[in-house]
């Protein structure tokens, strides 16, 4: 099947569901910095079927063999959401790329050790962060450790629908997928973070059939009224997040806002908070009518990211707290 598919793709026709269709080509806008999408229409016998091509450019990463690798996600509109992932394999007429089928969308491995999970998360890109939003990225080793703790000792994540509020570059949500989550939704107010998260997902081989990112203020997001593909009619099983700590003058109490919004979306919430606020959260849990449990405590390293940081590196103690509705 693969050999026949490759042969058809290298010619003028390729197969979709047993039907022959024209080979889709990507047109690169010579005056634009970004590739321009091109909709490929079916023959007259298949006029109702259109394929929408989404292009994601993956820039140079030292661990890769090529200096520049371009990945195209083929997302059929009327076919299953888990569409095949394809790579460019040749240059034609300076502006067109032909497609070659390489593999299906990445599926979670059955057994993924914490060290391997950390290695997968280390290559994720992180865009420029904004001090006003308290954008402190979760280090890969901490993300791997905390997600492994949730997966192994709490029995969560695998085969579950997971929500990540304030997802940033998507490190927690993508880590959940690598540990076997069925579907992940990431929400962030920063557009640049959402774009970075989408590129990171593509780099790991995930499509919108696995993870979906929403560019929206967490305070306005409502999973019950959203029209997210793959989540309609389904309930979120757990929320995994690293919310702002609320230490900035203009963000006081934002961590409590995140927790309350998370509890509106799911019965179980896993959230990271400064250990110095542990007693506050125990009292807050009584007020909210939920059960609180500190699963583990880790040393969170914050490097000199913003101008007001006085030291090159600071370590703070952070708790992974489980909130559970009674």
C-alpha positions as CSV (number, residue, x, y, z in Angstrom):
1,X,0.0,0.0,0.0
2,X,2.8,2.4,0.9
3,X,4.7,1.6,-2.3
4,X,1.6,2.2,-4.4
5,X,0.8,5.4,-2.6
6,X,4.3,6.7,-3.1
7,X,4.2,5.9,-6.8
8,X,0.9,7.8,-7.2
9,X,2.2,10.8,-5.2
10,X,5.3,11.1,-7.4
11,X,3.2,11.3,-10.5
12,X,0.3,13.6,-11.3
13,X,-2.3,11.7,-9.3
14,X,-2.6,10.5,-5.8
15,X,-5.1,8.3,-3.9
16,X,-7.6,9.4,-1.2
17,X,-10.0,6.8,0.0
18,X,-9.5,4.8,-3.2
19,X,-10.2,7.8,-5.5
20,X,-7.6,9.4,-7.7
21,X,-7.0,13.1,-7.3
22,X,-4.5,15.7,-8.6
23,X,-1.3,15.9,-6.6
24,X,-1.5,18.9,-4.3
25,X,1.3,21.5,-4.7
26,X,2.5,24.2,-2.3
27,X,3.1,27.6,-3.9
28,X,5.7,29.7,-2.2
29,X,4.9,33.4,-2.3
30,X,8.1,35.0,-3.6
31,X,7.2,38.4,-2.1
32,X,5.9,36.9,1.2
33,X,7.9,35.6,4.2
34,X,5.3,32.9,4.8
35,X,4.1,30.1,2.5
36,X,0.7,30.8,0.9
37,X,-2.0,28.1,1.2
38,X,-3.4,26.6,-2.0
39,X,-6.7,24.7,-2.0
40,X,-6.7,21.7,-4.3
41,X,-10.0,20.9,-6.0
42,X,-11.1,17.4,-6.9
43,X,-12.0,16.3,-10.5
44,X,-15.6,17.0,-11.7
45,X,-16.7,13.6,-10.4
46,X,-15.7,14.6,-6.8
47,X,-16.7,18.3,-6.7
48,X,-18.0,18.0,-3.2
49,X,-14.7,17.0,-1.8
50,X,-12.1,19.7,-1.1
51,X,-8.8,19.3,0.7
52,X,-7.4,22.2,2.7
53,X,-3.7,22.3,3.0
54,X,-2.1,23.9,6.1
55,X,1.6,24.6,6.0
56,X,3.9,24.7,9.0
57,X,7.5,25.6,8.5
58,X,9.9,24.0,11.0
59,X,13.1,26.0,11.3
60,X,16.6,24.7,12.0
61,X,17.2,22.7,15.1
62,X,20.8,21.5,15.8
63,X,19.8,18.0,16.6
64,X,18.3,17.5,13.2
65,X,20.4,16.4,10.2
66,X,19.0,19.1,7.8
67,X,19.5,22.8,8.2
68,X,16.0,23.6,7.1
69,X,13.1,21.1,7.2
70,X,9.6,22.0,6.0
71,X,6.7,20.1,7.3
72,X,3.2,20.2,5.7
73,X,0.2,19.0,7.6
74,X,-2.4,17.7,5.3
75,X,-5.8,18.2,7.0
76,X,-8.7,16.9,4.8
77,X,-11.9,18.7,5.5
78,X,-14.3,15.8,5.0
79,X,-11.9,13.0,6.1
80,X,-10.9,11.9,9.6
81,X,-9.2,14.5,11.7
82,X,-6.1,12.4,12.1
83,X,-4.7,13.2,8.7
84,X,-1.4,11.9,7.4
85,X,1.8,13.9,8.0
86,X,3.8,14.6,4.9
87,X,7.2,16.1,4.0
88,X,8.5,17.9,1.0
89,X,10.9,15.9,-1.1
90,X,11.8,17.9,-4.1
91,X,11.9,21.4,-5.7
92,X,10.0,21.9,-8.9
93,X,10.0,25.1,-11.0
94,X,11.5,27.0,-8.0
95,X,8.1,27.5,-6.4
96,X,6.4,24.1,-6.1
97,X,7.0,21.1,-3.8
98,X,5.7,17.6,-4.4
99,X,4.6,15.6,-1.4
100,X,5.7,12.2,-0.2
101,X,3.9,10.1,2.4
102,X,6.2,9.3,5.3
103,X,4.2,8.3,8.3
104,X,0.9,8.5,10.1
105,X,0.3,11.1,12.8
106,X,2.3,10.3,15.9
107,X,0.6,8.2,18.5
108,X,1.6,8.1,22.2
109,X,4.0,5.3,23.1
110,X,2.9,2.7,25.6
111,X,6.0,3.1,27.8
112,X,7.7,6.4,27.9
113,X,10.3,6.9,30.7
114,X,10.7,10.3,32.4
115,X,14.2,10.7,30.8
116,X,12.9,10.1,27.3
117,X,9.9,12.4,27.9
118,X,12.3,15.1,29.0
119,X,14.4,14.6,25.9
120,X,11.3,15.0,23.7
121,X,10.4,18.3,25.5
122,X,13.8,19.8,25.4
123,X,13.6,20.7,21.7
124,X,10.4,22.8,22.0
125,X,10.8,26.3,20.9
126,X,10.0,29.2,23.3
127,X,9.2,32.7,21.8
128,X,10.0,35.9,23.5
129,X,8.2,36.1,26.8
130,X,6.2,39.1,28.2
131,X,6.7,40.3,31.8
132,X,3.1,41.6,32.0
133,X,1.8,38.1,31.6
134,X,4.3,36.5,33.9
135,X,5.4,34.1,31.2
136,X,7.9,31.8,32.9
137,X,8.4,28.7,30.9
138,X,8.2,25.3,32.6
139,X,11.7,23.7,32.4
140,X,11.6,20.3,30.5
141,X,12.9,18.3,33.4
142,X,10.3,19.7,35.7
143,X,7.5,19.2,33.2
144,X,8.6,15.6,32.6
145,X,8.8,14.9,36.4
146,X,5.4,16.4,37.2
147,X,3.6,14.8,34.3
148,X,5.1,11.4,35.2
149,X,4.0,11.9,38.8
150,X,0.4,12.6,37.6
151,X,0.4,9.7,35.1
152,X,1.9,7.0,37.3
153,X,0.6,7.8,40.8
154,X,-2.7,9.5,40.1
155,X,-3.8,7.4,37.2
156,X,-4.6,10.5,35.1
157,X,-3.7,11.6,31.6
158,X,-3.8,8.3,29.6
159,X,-6.8,8.1,27.4
160,X,-8.2,11.3,28.9
161,X,-9.3,14.7,27.5
162,X,-6.9,17.2,29.0
163,X,-7.2,21.0,29.2
164,X,-4.1,23.2,29.6
165,X,-4.9,26.8,30.7
166,X,-2.2,29.3,30.0
167,X,-0.5,26.7,27.8
168,X,2.4,28.9,26.6
169,X,4.6,27.0,24.1
170,X,2.5,23.8,24.8
171,X,5.0,21.9,26.9
172,X,2.5,20.5,29.4
173,X,-0.1,19.6,26.8
174,X,2.4,18.0,24.4
175,X,3.8,16.1,27.4
176,X,0.3,14.8,28.2
177,X,0.0,13.5,24.6
178,X,3.3,11.8,24.8
179,X,2.0,10.0,27.9
180,X,-1.1,8.8,26.2
181,X,-3.7,11.5,26.4
182,X,-6.6,11.1,24.0
183,X,-7.0,14.8,23.2
184,X,-5.6,18.0,24.5
185,X,-6.8,21.6,24.4
186,X,-4.4,24.5,25.1
187,X,-5.6,28.0,25.9
188,X,-3.4,31.1,26.0
189,X,-4.0,34.9,25.6
190,X,-0.7,35.4,23.8
191,X,-0.9,34.9,20.0
192,X,2.9,34.4,19.6
193,X,2.8,31.6,22.2
194,X,-0.1,29.9,20.4
195,X,1.8,30.0,17.1
196,X,4.9,28.6,18.8
197,X,2.8,25.8,20.4
198,X,1.3,24.8,17.1
199,X,4.8,24.6,15.5
200,X,6.0,22.5,18.4
201,X,3.1,20.2,18.0
202,X,3.8,19.8,14.3
203,X,7.5,19.1,15.2
204,X,6.5,16.2,17.3
205,X,4.1,14.9,14.6
206,X,0.8,15.8,16.2
207,X,-2.1,17.4,14.3
208,X,-5.4,19.1,15.2
209,X,-6.8,15.6,15.6
210,X,-4.6,15.3,18.7
211,X,-4.2,18.8,20.1
212,X,-6.1,22.1,19.5
213,X,-4.9,25.5,20.6
214,X,-7.2,28.4,21.4
215,X,-6.0,32.0,21.4
216,X,-8.3,33.5,24.1
217,X,-8.2,35.0,27.5
218,X,-8.6,32.2,30.1
219,X,-11.2,34.2,31.9
220,X,-13.4,34.3,28.8
221,X,-12.9,30.7,27.8
222,X,-15.8,28.3,28.3
223,X,-15.2,24.7,27.3
224,X,-18.9,24.0,27.4
225,X,-19.8,26.5,24.7
226,X,-16.7,26.0,22.5
227,X,-16.9,24.4,19.1
228,X,-13.5,22.7,19.4
229,X,-13.2,19.7,16.9
230,X,-13.1,16.4,18.7
231,X,-14.4,17.9,22.0
232,X,-18.0,18.4,21.1
233,X,-20.2,16.4,23.4
234,X,-17.2,15.3,25.5
235,X,-16.2,16.2,29.0
236,X,-12.8,17.3,30.1
237,X,-11.3,14.7,32.4
238,X,-8.5,16.8,33.9
239,X,-6.8,20.2,33.8
240,X,-3.0,20.4,33.9
241,X,-1.5,23.9,34.1
242,X,1.2,26.2,35.3
243,X,-0.7,29.4,35.9
244,X,0.9,32.8,36.6
245,X,1.9,33.0,40.3
246,X,0.3,36.4,40.7
247,X,3.4,38.1,42.1
248,X,3.2,41.1,39.7
249,X,1.5,44.3,40.8
250,X,-1.1,44.1,38.0
251,X,-1.7,40.3,38.3
252,X,-2.5,39.8,42.0
253,X,-5.0,37.0,42.4
254,X,-4.7,35.7,38.8
255,X,-3.6,32.3,40.1
256,X,-6.9,31.9,41.9
257,X,-8.8,33.0,38.8
258,X,-7.0,30.1,36.9
259,X,-7.9,27.6,39.5
260,X,-11.6,28.6,39.6
261,X,-11.8,28.5,35.8
262,X,-10.2,25.1,35.8
263,X,-12.6,23.7,38.4
264,X,-15.5,24.9,36.2
265,X,-14.1,22.8,33.4
266,X,-13.1,19.5,35.1
267,X,-13.5,17.6,38.4
268,X,-9.7,17.2,38.8
269,X,-7.1,19.9,38.4
270,X,-3.3,19.6,38.6
271,X,-1.7,23.0,39.1
272,X,1.7,24.4,40.0
273,X,2.0,27.1,42.8
274,X,4.7,28.5,45.0
275,X,5.3,26.5,48.1
276,X,5.0,29.6,50.2
277,X,1.3,29.8,49.3
278,X,0.5,26.3,50.4
279,X,-1.5,27.3,53.5
280,X,-3.4,29.8,51.4
281,X,-4.5,27.1,49.0
282,X,-5.6,24.8,51.9
283,X,-7.9,27.6,53.1
284,X,-9.0,28.4,49.6
285,X,-10.0,24.8,49.0
286,X,-12.3,24.9,52.0
287,X,-13.9,28.1,50.6
288,X,-14.3,26.5,47.1
289,X,-15.6,23.2,48.6
290,X,-12.8,21.1,47.0
291,X,-10.2,18.6,48.3
292,X,-6.6,19.7,48.0
293,X,-3.6,17.5,48.0
294,X,0.1,18.5,47.6
295,X,1.5,15.7,45.4
296,X,5.2,16.8,45.3
297,X,7.5,19.8,45.7
298,X,10.2,20.7,43.2
299,X,12.9,23.3,42.8
300,X,11.8,25.7,40.0
301,X,14.7,27.6,38.4
302,X,13.9,31.1,37.0
303,X,16.7,32.5,34.9
304,X,17.2,36.3,34.3
305,X,14.5,36.8,31.7
306,X,13.2,40.4,32.2
307,X,15.0,43.7,32.9
308,X,13.8,43.9,36.5
309,X,15.4,40.6,37.4
310,X,18.5,41.3,39.6
311,X,20.1,37.9,39.6
312,X,21.1,35.6,36.8
313,X,19.2,32.7,38.3
314,X,16.9,32.2,41.2
315,X,15.5,28.9,42.6
316,X,12.0,28.9,44.1
317,X,10.1,26.0,45.7
318,X,7.0,25.0,43.8
319,X,4.2,22.6,44.7
320,X,2.2,20.4,42.4
321,X,-1.3,20.6,43.9
322,X,-4.2,18.4,43.0
323,X,-7.7,20.0,43.4
324,X,-10.5,17.5,43.3
325,X,-14.2,18.3,43.5
326,X,-16.0,16.6,46.4
